[in-house]
Amino acid sequence: MFPEFLELVKAYDIVCLSETKLCDVDEIYLPGYVGFFRNRGKYRRRSGGIFVKEHIADYISVFENRSMISSVNEKMKYYSFTDVSLPENILSMKLEGLVFKEAVTVGAVYIPPEGSTYANTDFFVQLQDCIVALGLNNLCLLGDFNARTGTLNDIIEGDVNDGLDVLFEGRIQQSNIPRRLNTDCGTNNMGFRLVDFCKEMGGVMVNGRVGVDGTCGRAITCDM
């Protein structure tokens, strides 16, 4: 594994990967982390993975379909199996009893681009149904949505969202959500769907609002 990659990720407790191009027999070992992957055979370029530092691994539950029990093997203790249909484009886990007062679900997302053979325009509908069925509340989604949102508004003005204190660590008032910056002014269908999903589920985009990205709204990529 590239030293540059190890240096990049070691500062983070949770690392989400997309477009890993792994197959079911591939193994990735990251010192000090426990890795989880969700590969699906219908994709030629399989993707979806989460690395969690060993000291917090006992506080997580990775969601997986009950039909996949046989594929989990030695990491069984970390999984929570469900009969609820889980979207194939996301690998999610619940973190509770460590930092936050309430359980937080983290989802690593990869949505193939529009026009791709594997594009899934129903992803957000499937995800919304899954969230409701599992009774999830505080949810953090990250990854590659292939969604261009331009200057579209992702919140309903005056709406009340109890989850914002978790996302912004209590640093802002409910009525003073920072304006989202985005240097990419373009939009696409997945961008509109993402914005609608945020409004319907009471979510908010963190990109372009917090940290270094909150001052520029620039898309950031890193080739290793």
Backbone hydrogen bonds, N-H to C=O, Kabsch-Sander energy under -0.5 kcal/mol:
donor,donor_aa,acceptor,acceptor_aa,energy
5,F,2,F,-0.5
6,L,2,F,-1.8
7,E,3,P,-2.5
8,L,4,E,-1.8
9,V,5,F,-2.1
10,K,6,L,-1.6
12,Y,9,V,-2.3
15,V,51,F,-2.8
17,L,49,G,-3.3
21,K,46,R,-2.3
22,L,46,R,-0.8
26,D,23,C,-1.6
30,L,28,I,-0.6
33,Y,30,L,-2.2
34,V,52,V,-3.1
36,F,50,I,-2.4
38,R,48,G,-2.1
43,Y,40,R,-1.6
44,R,42,K,-0.5
46,R,44,R,-0.8
49,G,17,L,-1.7
50,I,36,F,-2.7
51,F,15,V,-3.1
52,V,34,V,-2.6
53,K,13,D,-2.4
54,E,32,G,-2.5
56,I,53,K,-2.0
57,A,53,K,-0.8
57,A,54,E,-0.6
59,Y,56,I,-2.0
60,I,57,A,-1.4
61,S,94,K,-1.8
62,V,78,Y,-3.0
63,F,92,S,-2.3
64,E,80,S,-1.7
66,R,82,T,-2.3
68,M,65,N,-2.1
69,I,66,R,-1.5
71,S,68,M,-1.7
72,V,69,I,-1.6
73,N,69,I,-0.7
75,K,72,V,-1.2
76,M,73,N,-1.3
78,Y,75,K,-1.9
79,Y,76,M,-1.8
80,S,62,V,-3.2
82,T,64,E,-2.0
90,I,87,P,-1.0
91,L,108,A,-2.1
93,M,106,V,-2.4
94,K,61,S,-3.0
95,L,104,V,-3.4
96,E,59,Y,-2.1
104,V,95,L,-2.8
105,T,138,N,-3.0
106,V,93,M,-2.8
106,V,104,V,-0.5
107,G,140,C,-2.7
108,A,91,L,-3.2
109,V,107,G,-0.6
109,V,142,L,-2.7
110,Y,89,N,-2.2
111,I,144,D,-2.6
116,S,113,P,-2.0
119,A,116,S,-1.5
123,F,120,N,-1.3
126,Q,122,D,-2.5
127,L,123,F,-2.8
128,Q,124,F,-2.3
129,D,125,V,-2.2
130,C,126,Q,-2.0
131,I,127,L,-2.7
132,V,128,Q,-2.1
133,A,129,D,-2.4
134,L,130,C,-2.3
135,G,131,I,-0.9
136,L,131,I,-2.0
138,N,103,A,-0.5
139,L,137,N,-0.6
140,C,105,T,-3.1
141,L,139,L,-0.5
142,L,107,G,-2.5
144,D,109,V,-2.2
145,F,143,G,-0.7
149,T,147,A,-0.6
150,G,186,G,-0.8
152,L,149,T,-2.7
157,E,155,I,-0.7
159,D,156,I,-2.6
161,N,159,D,-0.5
164,L,161,N,-1.4
165,D,162,D,-0.5
166,V,163,G,-0.7
167,L,163,G,-1.8
168,F,164,L,-2.8
169,E,166,V,-0.7
170,G,165,D,-1.4
171,R,168,F,-1.9
176,N,173,Q,-2.1
181,L,208,G,-2.1
183,T,217,G,-2.2
185,C,183,T,-0.9
188,N,148,R,-1.6
192,F,188,N,-1.9
193,R,189,N,-2.2
194,L,190,M,-2.4
195,V,191,G,-2.3
196,D,192,F,-2.4
197,F,193,R,-2.3
198,C,194,L,-2.3
199,K,195,V,-2.1
200,E,196,D,-2.6
201,M,197,F,-2.4
202,G,198,C,-0.8
203,G,198,C,-2.6
209,R,206,V,-2.2
210,V,206,V,-1.2
214,G,210,V,-0.8
214,G,211,G,-1.1
215,T,212,V,-1.6
216,C,213,D,-1.0
217,G,213,D,-2.5
